[in-house]
Amino acid sequence: MMNDSSRAANNANFKVSKQQLVDVIEKYRQRTYVEDIDSIKNDLKGIESLLEALDVDPQVGISATTLDARNQAFGNHQKELPTQTPFFTLLLATLEDFMLQVLIVCAFFSITVDMSFATPHERSHAWIEGTAILIAVAVVSFVTAWSDYSKEKQFLIQQQIADKAKTVVVKRDSVEVATHRNNLMVGDIIMIQNGMNIPVDGICVEASGVMSDESAMTGESDHLQKESVEKCLFRQHEHEADGKFSKTPHDVPSPVLLSGT
């Protein structure tokens, strides 16, 4: 009998590399016909071999005991939220405005000239005009920086609220559980839903009537059909058996889903 820690250690040696998985996605991005399908069939020896290499049972999902091993082998999906820009940084950024820089130069020039040529009686108040310009510049810079700081703070708060709602349903240890997208691991079986934003690059294990909007990635407005690898191979065989000589990226559906589509 193996305990959980022993099983996790044995699963650390996955039979597929991170680069091989990346190559499949890249071949789809540069697809001219069925390069992604050929890569899955030839390089990864088919979807069943890929699932076995990743220690995934599509009916069960991945085991929670393998999460650490997957993290070590493939990395994770953690994404850090942007941090608040320091107020002092924003304040310095406002001083990059050309007109403010001109006013600062004019202010120091005014103070220097007025103090140099002023009579002893006038010298006590000759600095006022130039100093007033500097105070005006300081006020404008402070108000602008504070406005930018407040807007950025509100934006980050809204972003944090929206990020907390980014959950997906995955199958782990035969149970469908909702988890945050940051917790996804290579090998996770994700239950896709109508209208959802695909959180990671992946391959369809089972699909029926799935259409993907990839306009954000490719600029094409048409929805693209997605099928399992077996169905894609069947569609390819049908296409070529009909004697069709066209070989375009959309002649045969793809099993690959892109993150953000």
Residue pairs with C-beta under 8 A, 6 or more apart in sequence:
2 10
4 65
5 65
7 63
7 65
7 66
8 65
8 66
8 68
8 69
9 69
11 55
11 63
11 65
11 66
11 69
12 69
12 72
12 73
14 53
14 54
14 55
14 69
14 70
14 73
14 74
15 52
15 53
16 44
16 50
16 53
16 54
18 73
18 74
18 75
18 186
20 43
20 44
21 74
21 186
23 39
23 43
24 36
24 39
24 40
24 43
24 44
24 203
24 256
25 36
25 201
25 256
25 258
27 35
27 36
27 38
27 39
28 35
28 36
28 254
28 256
28 258
29 258
31 249
31 254
32 247
32 248
32 249
33 247
33 248
33 249
33 251
33 252
34 232
34 236
34 252
34 254
36 254
36 255
36 256
37 229
37 232
37 233
37 236
37 252
37 254
37 255
40 46
40 47
40 50
40 203
40 229
40 255
41 229
41 233
44 50
44 53
46 229
47 203
47 205
47 228
47 229
47 230
47 255
50 203
51 57
51 58
51 205
54 62
54 186
54 187
55 62
55 63
55 66
55 187
56 62
56 187
56 189
58 189
58 205
58 206
59 174
60 171
60 173
60 174
61 170
61 171
61 172
61 173
61 174
61 175
61 188
61 189
62 70
62 172
62 185
62 187
62 188
62 189
63 172
63 173
64 172
64 173
66 187
67 185
70 185
70 186
70 187
71 185
73 186
74 185
74 186
75 186
76 182
76 183
76 184
76 185
77 181
77 182
77 183
77 184
77 185
77 199
77 200
78 182
79 181
79 182
81 156
81 159
81 160
81 163
82 156
82 159
83 156
84 149
84 152
84 153
84 156
85 149
85 152
87 145
87 146
87 149
90 145
90 148
90 149
90 152
91 141
91 142
91 145
93 145
93 148
94 100
94 140
94 141
94 144
94 145
94 148
95 101
95 104
95 141
100 137
100 140
100 141
103 133
103 136
103 137
104 133
104 134
104 137
106 130
106 133
107 130
107 131
107 133
107 134
107 137
108 130
109 130
110 129
110 130
110 133
111 126
111 127
111 129
111 130
111 131
114 122
114 126
114 127
114 129
114 130
115 123
115 126
115 127
118 126
164 180
166 180
166 181
166 199
167 178
167 179
167 180
167 181
168 178
168 179
168 181
168 184
168 190
168 191
168 196
168 199
169 176
169 177
169 178
169 179
169 190
169 191
169 193
170 176
170 177
170 179
170 184
170 188
170 189
170 190
170 191
171 177
171 188
171 189
171 191
172 188
176 191
181 199
181 200
184 190
184 199
184 200
189 205
190 199
190 200
190 202
192 198
192 210
192 257
197 260
197 261
198 212
198 257
198 258
198 259
198 260
198 261
199 259
200 259
201 256
201 257
201 258
201 259
202 256
202 257
203 229
203 255
203 256
203 257
204 210
204 226
204 227
204 228
204 229
204 255
204 256
204 257
205 228
206 228
207 226
207 227
207 228
207 231
207 255
210 225
210 226
210 227
211 223
211 224
211 225
211 226
212 223
212 224
212 225
212 226
212 257
212 258
212 261
213 223
213 224
213 261
214 220
214 224
214 258
214 261
215 221
216 260
216 261
217 258
217 260
217 261
222 250
224 250
224 253
224 254
225 253
226 253
226 254
226 255
226 256
226 257
227 235
227 253
227 254
227 255
228 255
229 255
231 253
232 252
232 253
232 254
232 255
235 252
235 253
236 252
239 251
239 252
244 251
